[in-house]
Amino acid sequence: MENKDIKEIISLFDFSKGKYNREKIFSEVLILEINFINAFMLGKEKSLKDFNKIIKNYTLEEQKQIIVILLQLAQLYDKYYGQYEDILGNIFNQLNIENKNISQFFTPTHISNLITKIVEIDENKISKKGFLTLYEPACGSGGMILSYAKTLKEKGYNPSNVLYVEAWDIDILCTYMTFLQLAMYDIPAKVVNGNTLTLKENFVLYTPQYFLGGWNFKERKLYDIE
């Protein structure tokens, strides 16, 4: 991924000239994008109302700048579609808004790529069941999942068809980032904001491909143990 692409979008987050901090803008951009996806891809009317409720808190000029950020993000995912680049993770890291209270650290992309190349992909299971399941208990921005999807593609598989993901994170921004990235790359997934140690779920988000691809318990045995 070209660094200039990230730098261009990073510069857009300073539109308020200190009126809002970068973390607030980043968080609300993610929420707006989630509501947009839920409203126009999944037909959730409440999500459209939530989108309008948030955007109205900004001045008209600020709204225009936020729309520019949303459009730039969409263009980046279109540019890198199928390459599974960790776009939001890169933006998040360069904005320097990580949660220091929980010692938050994201695995660098080159390390994630190396790990997923070492992990053996069970092609026999793909042949037998038609898909693999991937569980990520501390997903961050979803970078490790994207590296796994990239490895699958290199082996000739379409992750949208052969990969089902369940991802968890206790941090709300991480939950949002992982959901959006998997949604933008058309990966079927259940993304949970919650504690993987206690298995307490705060809320759950499903990517559009989860529904469009028929990823449900009645049609597929997602968690069978062999």
C-alpha positions as CSV (number, residue, x, y, z in Angstrom):
1,M,0.0,0.0,0.0
2,E,1.3,3.4,-0.9
3,N,2.2,5.6,2.1
4,K,1.0,8.7,0.2
5,D,-2.6,7.3,0.2
6,I,-2.6,7.2,4.0
7,K,-0.9,10.6,4.4
8,E,-3.6,12.2,2.2
9,I,-6.4,10.9,4.2
10,I,-4.6,11.6,7.5
11,S,-4.5,15.3,6.6
12,L,-8.3,15.4,6.3
13,F,-8.7,14.7,10.0
14,D,-7.5,18.1,11.0
15,F,-10.4,20.0,9.5
16,S,-11.8,21.2,12.8
17,K,-8.6,23.1,13.8
18,G,-8.6,21.7,17.3
19,K,-12.4,21.9,17.9
20,Y,-12.6,18.1,17.9
21,N,-9.7,15.7,18.7
22,R,-8.7,13.2,16.1
23,E,-10.0,10.2,18.1
24,K,-13.5,11.7,18.2
25,I,-13.5,12.4,14.5
26,F,-12.0,8.9,13.7
27,S,-14.6,7.2,15.9
28,E,-17.5,9.0,14.4
29,V,-16.3,8.5,10.9
30,L,-16.3,4.7,11.6
31,I,-19.8,4.9,13.2
32,L,-21.1,6.8,10.2
33,E,-19.7,4.3,7.8
34,I,-21.1,1.4,9.8
35,N,-24.6,3.0,9.8
36,F,-24.3,3.7,6.0
37,I,-23.5,0.0,5.3
38,N,-26.3,-1.2,7.6
39,A,-28.8,1.2,6.0
40,F,-28.1,0.8,2.4
41,M,-26.7,-2.8,2.2
42,L,-28.8,-4.4,4.9
43,G,-31.9,-2.2,4.8
44,K,-31.8,-1.1,8.4
45,E,-33.9,2.1,8.6
46,K,-32.7,2.9,12.1
47,S,-29.1,3.1,10.9
48,L,-30.0,5.8,8.5
49,K,-31.6,7.8,11.3
50,D,-28.5,7.2,13.4
51,F,-26.3,8.4,10.6
52,N,-28.3,11.7,10.2
53,K,-28.4,12.2,14.0
54,I,-24.6,12.1,14.2
55,I,-23.8,14.2,11.1
56,K,-26.2,17.0,12.2
57,N,-23.9,17.6,15.3
58,Y,-21.4,19.2,12.8
59,T,-21.6,22.5,10.9
60,L,-22.4,22.3,7.2
61,E,-18.8,22.9,6.4
62,E,-17.7,20.2,8.8
63,Q,-20.2,17.8,7.3
64,K,-18.7,18.4,3.9
65,Q,-15.2,17.5,5.2
66,I,-16.5,14.3,6.9
67,I,-18.2,13.3,3.7
68,V,-14.9,13.8,1.9
69,I,-13.2,11.5,4.4
70,L,-15.9,8.8,3.9
71,L,-15.5,9.1,0.1
72,Q,-11.7,8.9,0.3
73,L,-12.0,5.8,2.4
74,A,-14.4,4.2,-0.1
75,Q,-11.9,5.0,-2.9
76,L,-9.0,3.5,-1.0
77,Y,-10.9,0.2,-0.4
78,D,-11.9,0.2,-4.1
79,K,-8.3,0.7,-5.1
80,Y,-7.0,-2.1,-2.9
81,Y,-10.0,-4.4,-3.2
82,G,-8.8,-8.0,-3.2
83,Q,-5.4,-7.0,-1.8
84,Y,-6.6,-7.0,1.8
85,E,-4.6,-4.1,2.9
86,D,-5.0,-2.9,6.6
87,I,-6.1,0.6,5.6
88,L,-7.9,1.5,8.9
89,G,-5.1,0.0,11.0
90,N,-2.5,2.2,9.2
91,I,-4.7,5.3,9.6
92,F,-5.3,4.5,13.3
93,N,-1.6,4.1,14.0
94,Q,-0.6,7.3,12.2
95,L,-3.2,9.3,14.1
96,N,-1.6,8.1,17.3
97,I,-4.9,7.4,19.1
98,E,-4.1,3.9,20.5
99,N,-5.6,3.1,23.9
100,K,-2.5,3.2,26.2
101,N,-4.6,2.1,29.2
102,I,-4.9,-1.4,27.9
103,S,-1.4,-1.5,26.4
104,Q,-2.8,-1.6,22.9
105,F,-0.4,-2.7,20.2
106,F,-1.1,-3.9,16.7
107,T,1.0,-6.5,15.0
108,P,2.9,-5.0,12.1
109,T,1.6,-6.0,8.7
110,H,4.8,-7.7,7.6
111,I,4.8,-9.9,10.8
112,S,1.1,-10.8,10.2
113,N,1.9,-11.7,6.6
114,L,4.8,-13.9,7.8
115,I,2.7,-15.7,10.5
116,T,-0.2,-16.4,8.1
117,K,2.2,-17.9,5.5
118,I,3.7,-20.2,8.2
119,V,0.2,-21.4,9.4
120,E,-0.9,-24.3,7.3
121,I,-4.1,-23.8,5.4
122,D,-6.2,-27.0,5.6
123,E,-7.1,-27.4,1.9
124,N,-8.7,-30.8,2.6
125,K,-11.2,-29.1,4.8
126,I,-12.0,-26.5,2.1
127,S,-12.5,-29.4,-0.3
128,K,-14.7,-31.3,2.1
129,K,-16.7,-28.5,3.7
130,G,-16.3,-25.7,1.2
131,F,-14.9,-23.3,3.7
132,L,-12.6,-22.6,6.7
133,T,-13.5,-20.9,10.0
134,L,-11.1,-18.4,11.6
135,Y,-11.4,-17.2,15.2
136,E,-9.6,-14.1,16.3
137,P,-9.9,-13.4,20.0
138,A,-8.1,-10.0,20.0
139,C,-8.7,-8.6,16.5
140,G,-7.4,-5.1,16.7
141,S,-8.0,-3.6,13.3
142,G,-8.4,-7.0,11.7
143,G,-4.9,-7.0,10.3
144,M,-4.1,-10.7,11.0
145,I,-7.4,-11.7,9.4
146,L,-6.6,-9.7,6.3
147,S,-3.2,-11.3,6.1
148,Y,-4.8,-14.7,6.3
149,A,-7.3,-13.7,3.5
150,K,-4.3,-12.6,1.4
151,T,-2.6,-15.9,1.9
152,L,-5.8,-17.7,0.9
153,K,-6.0,-15.7,-2.3
154,E,-2.4,-16.5,-3.1
155,K,-3.3,-20.1,-2.9
156,G,-6.1,-19.6,-5.4
157,Y,-9.1,-19.2,-3.1
158,N,-11.7,-16.4,-2.9
159,P,-11.9,-15.5,0.8
160,S,-15.4,-14.2,0.3
161,N,-16.5,-17.8,-0.5
162,V,-14.3,-20.0,1.6
163,L,-13.6,-18.1,4.8
164,Y,-15.9,-17.4,7.8
165,V,-14.5,-15.2,10.6
166,E,-15.5,-14.7,14.2
167,A,-13.5,-11.8,15.7
168,W,-13.6,-10.3,19.2
169,D,-12.1,-7.3,20.8
170,I,-12.8,-5.4,24.1
171,D,-12.0,-2.1,22.5
172,I,-14.9,-0.5,20.7
173,L,-12.7,1.2,18.0
174,C,-11.1,-2.1,17.2
175,T,-14.5,-3.7,16.9
176,Y,-15.6,-1.0,14.5
177,M,-12.4,-1.1,12.4
178,T,-12.4,-4.9,12.0
179,F,-16.1,-4.9,11.0
180,L,-15.6,-2.2,8.4
181,Q,-12.5,-3.7,6.9
182,L,-14.1,-7.2,6.6
183,A,-17.3,-5.6,5.3
184,M,-15.4,-3.6,2.6
185,Y,-13.5,-6.7,1.5
186,D,-16.7,-8.8,1.4
187,I,-15.6,-11.3,4.0
188,P,-18.4,-13.0,5.9
189,A,-17.9,-12.4,9.6
190,K,-19.4,-12.0,13.1
191,V,-17.6,-9.2,14.9
192,V,-18.1,-9.0,18.7
193,N,-17.3,-6.3,21.1
194,G,-16.7,-8.1,24.3
195,N,-14.4,-9.9,26.7
196,T,-13.0,-13.2,25.3
197,L,-11.9,-14.3,28.8
198,T,-15.4,-14.2,30.2
199,L,-17.2,-14.5,26.8
200,K,-19.4,-11.5,27.7
201,E,-20.7,-9.9,24.6
202,N,-21.5,-6.2,24.6
203,F,-22.8,-6.0,21.0
204,V,-22.4,-7.9,17.7
205,L,-22.0,-6.7,14.1
206,Y,-22.4,-8.9,11.1
207,T,-20.8,-8.1,7.7
208,P,-23.2,-7.9,4.7
209,Q,-21.5,-11.0,3.2
210,Y,-22.5,-13.0,6.3
211,F,-26.1,-12.6,5.1
212,L,-25.5,-12.4,1.4
213,G,-23.4,-15.6,1.4
214,G,-25.8,-17.6,3.5
215,W,-23.5,-18.0,6.5
216,N,-25.8,-19.2,9.2
217,F,-26.0,-22.1,11.5
218,K,-28.9,-23.8,9.7
219,E,-27.1,-24.1,6.4
220,R,-23.5,-24.6,7.5
221,K,-21.8,-26.2,10.5
222,L,-19.5,-23.4,11.4
223,Y,-18.0,-24.7,14.6
224,D,-17.9,-28.5,14.3
225,I,-14.8,-30.1,15.8
226,E,-13.1,-32.9,13.8
